[in-house]
């Protein structure tokens, strides 16, 4: 497989596309869980929604990662994507 398509590069590309940190993602999600239905979504909420759709796909490459630091970062995102 070409180097650009290996699991580490695919995961890094995905993580680099996330506009929020894990911590900020948690904060935004917690904020919106407590919001009423009339509260219009803001930019951060839209970013969090995009992440919530994409983060679970990291499970497809997680077991193939060779970089332990990258694996920890992926695990952190998988934990929050799973409601952790």
C-alpha positions as CSV (number, residue, x, y, z in Angstrom):
1,X,0.0,0.0,0.0
2,X,1.4,3.5,-0.8
3,X,2.7,5.4,2.2
4,X,0.0,8.0,1.8
5,X,-2.7,5.4,2.3
6,X,-1.3,3.7,5.4
7,X,-3.4,3.7,8.6
8,X,-1.2,6.2,10.4
9,X,-1.5,8.8,7.6
10,X,-5.2,8.2,7.2
11,X,-5.8,8.7,10.9
12,X,-3.5,11.8,11.0
13,X,-5.3,13.3,8.0
14,X,-8.7,12.7,9.7
15,X,-7.5,14.1,13.1
16,X,-6.0,17.2,11.4
17,X,-9.4,17.9,9.8
18,X,-11.1,18.3,13.3
19,X,-11.5,22.0,14.0
20,X,-12.0,21.4,17.8
21,X,-9.8,19.7,20.4
22,X,-11.1,16.7,22.3
23,X,-11.6,18.9,25.3
24,X,-13.5,21.6,23.4
25,X,-15.6,19.0,21.7
26,X,-16.7,17.7,25.1
27,X,-17.5,21.2,26.3
28,X,-19.5,22.1,23.2
29,X,-21.5,18.8,23.4
30,X,-22.2,19.3,27.1
31,X,-23.3,22.8,26.5
32,X,-25.7,21.7,23.7
33,X,-27.1,18.8,25.7
34,X,-28.3,21.4,28.2
35,X,-29.7,23.8,25.6
36,X,-33.4,24.1,24.8
37,X,-34.8,23.2,21.4
38,X,-35.1,26.9,20.5
39,X,-31.4,27.6,20.7
40,X,-30.0,28.0,17.2
41,X,-26.8,26.1,16.5
42,X,-23.6,28.1,16.3
43,X,-20.4,27.5,14.4
44,X,-18.9,25.3,17.1
45,X,-22.0,23.2,17.3
46,X,-21.8,22.6,13.6
47,X,-18.1,21.7,13.9
48,X,-19.0,19.3,16.7
49,X,-21.7,17.7,14.6
50,X,-19.2,17.1,11.7
51,X,-16.7,15.5,14.1
52,X,-19.4,13.3,15.6
53,X,-20.0,11.9,12.1
54,X,-16.4,11.4,11.3
55,X,-14.7,10.3,14.6
56,X,-16.2,6.8,14.7
57,X,-14.6,6.0,11.4
58,X,-11.2,6.1,13.2
59,X,-12.1,2.7,14.6
60,X,-11.6,1.2,11.1
61,X,-7.8,2.0,11.3
62,X,-7.2,2.0,15.0
63,X,-5.8,-1.5,15.3
64,X,-3.4,-0.9,12.3
65,X,-1.8,2.2,13.8
66,X,2.0,1.9,14.4
67,X,2.5,5.3,16.1
68,X,1.7,4.9,19.8
69,X,1.1,8.7,20.3
70,X,-1.3,8.7,17.3
71,X,-3.1,5.6,18.8
72,X,-3.6,7.5,22.1
73,X,-5.1,10.4,20.2
74,X,-7.4,8.2,18.2
75,X,-8.4,6.4,21.4
76,X,-9.3,9.7,23.0
77,X,-11.5,10.6,20.1
78,X,-13.1,7.2,19.9
79,X,-14.0,7.5,23.6
80,X,-15.7,10.9,23.2
81,X,-17.4,9.8,20.0
82,X,-18.8,6.9,21.9
83,X,-20.2,9.2,24.6
84,X,-17.3,9.0,26.9
